[in-house]
Amino acid sequence: MQNAAYWKRLRHVVLGVAALAVGAWFLEAARGLASEAGADGGEPLPKERQSQTGDNSRRVDRAEDMIALLHEGNRMEIEGARLALKRGKAERVKNYARLLTMEHQSCDKQLMDYADQKGFDRQRFEDGKQEATDGPLERLRVRQPQNFDRAFILAMVREHGKMIDALTSTMQESRDTDLRRLLAGQLPVLEKLKTAGEAILARLPTNSAD
């Protein structure tokens, strides 16, 4: 479960990836024109200027940002599931919390394996943790017991929906093949968790505290 600051950062990453993709397209077009100019006797783009674009390094930074945000999201989901195991009443809600824990732990291991393969600094992921102030997790902590189950499942459905949208956008815009492959493998898991939450939500009594 993610707080408002977390999702704001996530939206910035997704928008940054989209902007990067457009910028890379213009960069490639400019390089092509420069090559043509050289062939016609004009002056080609100097190699040293080509190497200073930072295009590859920026793509790596964006991938690292996304991994950091997903890692934080997994951590918060697992914390939320732990809270549901303590405060939840319905057995189906507790079973869902167990499923959340198992799946998000598995997803997070994949993220960390990817981070190690890419040489990302794991300490940065820990340093980047956000102190939540008014997110879904914090609101659940103060929920009345009779309202907790529905509030928890509803929050899970909403937050997984946001994550699915973010992953889908990144997969469409990112030029990092390895990142797209990683996200494509995790997307069905998030969709399954969202669908499972929706099925539970439909069987829980409604209340005015949603």
Rosetta blueprint (number, residue, H / E / L):
1 M L
2 Q L
3 N L
4 A H
5 A H
6 Y H
7 W H
8 K H
9 R H
10 L H
11 R H
12 H H
13 V H
14 V H
15 L H
16 G H
17 V H
18 A H
19 A H
20 L H
21 A H
22 V H
23 G H
24 A H
25 W H
26 F H
27 L H
28 E H
29 A H
30 A H
31 R H
32 G H
33 L H
34 A H
35 S H
36 E H
37 A H
38 G H
39 A H
40 D L
41 G L
42 G L
43 E L
44 P L
45 L L
46 P L
47 K H
48 E H
49 R H
50 Q H
51 S H
52 Q L
53 T L
54 G L
55 D H
56 N H
57 S H
58 R H
59 R H
60 V H
61 D H
62 R H
63 A H
64 E H
65 D H
66 M H
67 I H
68 A H
69 L H
70 L H
71 H H
72 E H
73 G H
74 N H
75 R H
76 M H
77 E H
78 I H
79 E H
80 G H
81 A H
82 R H
83 L H
84 A H
85 L H
86 K H
87 R H
88 G L
89 K L
90 A L
91 E H
92 R H
93 V H
94 K H
95 N H
96 Y H
97 A H
98 R H
99 L H
100 L H
101 T H
102 M H
103 E H
104 H H
105 Q H
106 S H
107 C H
108 D H
109 K H
110 Q H
111 L H
112 M H
113 D H
114 Y H
115 A H
116 D H
117 Q H
118 K H
119 G L
120 F L
121 D L
122 R H
123 Q H
124 R H
125 F H
126 E H
127 D H
128 G L
129 K L
130 Q L
131 E L
132 A L
133 T L
134 D L
135 G L
136 P H
137 L H
138 E H
139 R H
140 L H
141 R H
142 V L
143 R L
144 Q L
145 P H
146 Q H
147 N H
148 F H
149 D H
150 R H
151 A H
152 F H
153 I H
154 L H
155 A H
156 M H
157 V H
158 R H
159 E H
160 H H
161 G H
162 K H
163 M H
164 I H
165 D H
166 A H
167 L H
168 T H
169 S H
170 T H
171 M H
172 Q H
173 E H
174 S L
175 R L
176 D L
177 T H
178 D H
179 L H
180 R H
181 R H
182 L H
183 L H
184 A H
185 G H
186 Q H
187 L H
188 P H
189 V H
190 L H
191 E H
192 K H
193 L H
194 K H
195 T H
196 A H
197 G H
198 E H
199 A H
200 I H
201 L H
202 A H
203 R H
204 L L
205 P L
206 T L
207 N L
208 S L
209 A L
210 D L
